[in-house]
Amino acid sequence: MKETIERQAVRSYPASGGGFRADVAVTRKRGAYALPVYIVIYGAGEEHRETIEVAEPATIVIYILPFAPRRVEVDPRHRIFRRK
């Protein structure tokens, strides 16, 4: 059975040391166990790929990136989550 992702979001702010701060939030409907989840943060012609640990119903991860983030995809290959 696949997990259900309820929401994914990225918020972006200029970082004090240059670049952009990206706050990535993932909210899932159920489950209180840790999952490694692949994410991709997209900007204008650039992207950042990484695996994060989603261990709570709501997980927030903060990045400093050299580009302005526009959107995030969590589990783009649909290996763990299915979209609600």
Secondary structure as UniProt FT lines:
FT   STRAND          3..14
FT   TURN            16..17
FT   STRAND          20..28
FT   STRAND          35..43
FT   STRAND          47..54
FT   STRAND          58..65
FT   STRAND          69..74
FT   TURN            76..77
FT   STRAND          81..83
//
